[in-house]
Amino acid sequence: EADRLAEELIPDESAGSPPLPAEAQAARREEAIRAWVCEELLYQEGLRRGVHLDDPVVRRRVADRVYEEDVASLSVAEPVGAEEARAWYDRRPEDFARPSEVKGIHVVLQFPGRMSAPERSARVAAVREAMDEGTLGLEAALTQCELDGLDVRVPAALDRSQTEEQVARAFSRRVAKAYFSEESSRHAIVVEAEDGVHVLRATQRTVATPIPFDECRPQVEDGVRRARSEERYQRLLRDLAARPEVEVPSGLWND
């Protein structure tokens, strides 16, 4: 029985590689059999406790097994032809492009609670005006803000070009959208956020450029396979739902 189990549990990896020493083979055999025995003990204890097919964990594993056999493994195994891949690439130019990038000037002002709303507006306007005029004026405006007791922060993340997603991760989606708006190239923009008032302006901008097909073909083929999996999955669900022996509560399944 032990020999039969070892043959079933240990995959044949001898092709193209030298055989393991006898001692290593024996250790591997013992480890595989012990793992099976441990699993069998736990499985039988689960049955004793009444864990059956209607248990949520068991249901999930059974469903995953069917999905793997009838959907995932088949989709991965099918090759993707050049024409199919090229058609997929041509229909989705936005998915296979290097995103646009922006480099800019960015200041975050945090106001003390004692400062009135008019004073806050005046300081923000001064920084915004100085940012539009040039770096020297900006430095003077920031110095005045610090003298007034404001917490002034100049983030380093935009010292180099960044994509919109990178800016969103570093700050927020609102800040990123403001940076990548056309308006930010014409003059400074003010964005209020939880961490303070952001004053920002884009100084350099690059447009999105397509990635050559040959360069991104592995990603294209992955997309084709994912679409195949989804199509095969939906077809499987329709076929299963149509079987007379399958019971689905009324109103929960919409083809």
Disulfide bonds with the S-S distance in Angstrom:
none
